[in-house]
Amino acid sequence: MDSSPSLWKRSTAEGIGTALLVFIGPGAAAFNGILAANNSQGTTLADIGVISLAFAIVVIAMIYTIGKISGCHINPAVTIGLAVIGQFPKREVLPYLIGQLVGAVIGAIGILVVLGSDGATIGNLGATTLSPSTGYLQGIVIEAMETFILMLVIMGMAVDHRAPKDFAGLIIGLTVGGIIMMTAGATGSSFNPARTFGPYLVGSFSGGNIPWNQFPIYVIGPVIGSSLAAFVYRWIASPNPLTAAASQNETTKA
């Protein structure tokens, strides 16, 4: 008898995980934005480090909390990347994506509840945007690079059956933090369409400055990057098969 959680429960777990990811990660970014504005200071590398640490902590926590239930993708790009190489059932992709997107919106609402209107009007709910020096195509490439790195680590640490699974959550979470430290200045370091969608949608109705014309960057780049990484890892790992139970492994985003 199959005792694994139902698709409804797994999708709900994805929603909860994504909500907490958005609440804590972009929430930390929004709070930093408020502090910087109140003190008339720009964002420093130390600020980026704190925000990166917030993302790393919540990703690690979610992997060890819901990884056993849903696989803890908490990132549509990860779900799609696994599906395109047959490591996740294609029929379950849409429910997972819905759970992640709804969760992201709830997480963004949580930021608004905690930080008030300043969270949107000043902190912009931690929404990701391109820097003035980053072009549109460049942004897509950067987001693809970020997600490629994340997905490659996920494949090696959480999907490949030879990996030491006890360390997967820690390594993946630290990878998320490291990526943000390096690339936050250029694109805001989303590499997760849901992470961008939640603050964009809620910010649009709460006084945020939301550049919806940039949203495709945070979808196209991550999907390309995750899919490419999945194919590349499968190729370099062959002929050793990847586990067929990828959907139950501890995987994630950002």
N, C-alpha and C positions, 0 to 999 in steps of 0.2 A: 504493500500500500504506500502511495506517495505521500510523505509527511511534510513536503516542502511547502512554504507559505504560498497562498494563492496569488495570482497576478494582481488582484486588487490590493492585497496587503503589501506586496512588493512595490507596487506603484505608489502606494501611500507612504511607504518608508522612504522612497526616493523624494517624494514631496517634502517630507519632514527634514530629511538631510539637506536638501537644497535650500529650504527656508532658513535653516540654521547657518548654512554657509553664507547666504546673502546677508542675513541679520548681523553676523559677526564680522565678516570680511569687509564688504562695502560699508557696513555700519562704522567700522573703525576708520575707514577712509573719510566718511562724512564727518565724523567727530573731529578728525584731524583738520579737515577743511574749516570747521567752525573755529577751532582754536587758532589756526593760522590767521584767519580773518580778524579775529578779536585782538590778536597781538600784532597785527600788521606785519606778519612775517610770511615768507614763502615756504613751500614744502622743502624740507631738507632730506638728505640721504638717511638720516636717523629716523625721520618720520616714515619714510618708505620701509625701513627695516622693521619698525613696529607694526605697520600694516601687514607686511609680509608674514610676520610672526603670527598675527591674528589669523590670517588665512591658513597657515600651516597647522596651527593648533586645532582649528575647527575641522579641517580635512582629516587630520589624524584621528580626532575624536569620533567623527562620523564613520570612518572606515571600520574602527573597532566596535562601534555601536550597531550600525545597520548593515555592515558588510556581509554578515552571516545571513541576513534576511534577503536583501535585494542585490547584493554585489556592490552597493554604494557607488554607482556611477556618478550621481548628482551633477551630471554634465551631459547635455544632449550630444555633444561631439564624441564623447566616450561611448555612449550607447550606439551611435551610428557607426563609429569606427569598428566596434566589435561585431556589429551586425553584417557589415560589408564583407568580412572574412569568415562569416559563418560561426562566430564564437558567441553569438547571442541570437535568439529566435527573432526573425524579422516580424512575425505577427505580434510580438510584444513591444516593438519599438514605440509605436504610437502611444500606448498607455504609459510607458516610462516617460516619454517626452511631455505628455500632458501633466503628469505628476510633478516633473521637474519645473515646468513653467509656472504652474499654479503655486508650487512651493516658493519659487523665486519672488512671485508677487507678494505672497504672505510675508516673506522675510523682509521685503522692502517696506511693507506697511509697518512691520515691527520697528524698523529704523525710525520711521516717522513718529510712532508712538513714543519712543524713548527720547528722541532729540527734538521733537516738536517741529514747528514750521521752519526753524533754522536748518533742520536736517535736510530739507529740500531746497530752500531758497539760497542757503549759503553752502551747505555741504553737498548739495545736489544728489543726496542719497548714495553717494559713492559711485555715481554713474561713470562708466568708462567713456573717454573721449580722446580723440587724436590731439597730440600736441600741435602747435602752430607750424612746426617744422616737419611734421610727418604727413606725407601725401597719402591719398586714398589707396592706391595700389600698394604702396609701401606698408600701409597699415594692415592690409590683407596678408601680405607676406610675413610680417612680424607676428601676427596672430597665428598664422599657420606654423611658423617656427616654434612658437611657444607650445602649441598643442602637440606638435610632433614630439618635442622633448618629453612632455607629460605622458603621452600615449606610449612612447617607447619604454618608459620606465614602468608603466602599468602592465604592458605586455610581458616585460621581463620579470617583474616582481609578483604580479597577481594572476596572470593568465598562464604563463609557462609552468607546467606541473613540477618542474625541477627546482623552482625557486623556493627559498626558505620563507614560508608564508607568515611566520611570526613577526617578521620585520617589514612586511609589505606596507602596512599603514604608516609606519614611521618614515620610511624612505619616500613614499609617494607624497606625504604631507610636506616633508622638507624640500622635495623637488618643487612643489608648488610655490613655497616661500622663496626659494632661490630664483625661480623664473621671474617672479614679481619684482624682486630686488633689481634685476638686470633690465627689465623692459617696461617698467611702470611709466617711465617718463615719456615713452613714445606713444603708446596706445592705451595706457591705463591697465594693461595686462589682464585682459578678461580670460582669454582662451576657454570660454564657456558661454555659449549663447544665452543660457538661462540666467547666469550671473549678471549679464548686461540687460536682459529683457525686464527683469523685475524692477530695478531702479528706474529704467526708462519709462515703463508704463505708469508706475505710481508717481514718479516725478512729474510726468506730464499733467497730472491732475492736482498737484500740490505745490506748484510754483517753481519747479525745477527748470533748469536750462537744458533741455534735452534735444540733442541733434539727431533726430530720427534718420536723417540722410546717411548717417554713419553706421546705422545698425547692421546693414548687410555685411560690413567688414567683420563684425563679431559673430557672424554666422558662417560666411563663406570660408574665412581663414581657418577657424577651428575645425570645421568639417573636413576640409582638405588636409590639414595637418594630421588629424587623428587617423583618417583613412590611410594616408600615405605611411604613417608610422606602423599601423597594423600590418599592412602588406610587407613593409621592409622587415619588420621583426619576424614575421612568419617565414620570409625568405632566408634570413640569416640564421634562424633557428632550425631550419630543416636539415636533415630528415627527421629530427626529433619532433614528435607531434605535440601540439598545444593541447591543454586539457579541454575536454568536451564540455566540461561543466563551468564554463567561463562566467555564466550569469550568476553563479553563486560564489564566485571568488571576490576578494576584496579589491575593488577597483574604484577609481574616483576621478575629479576635477577640479575645478576651479575657476 
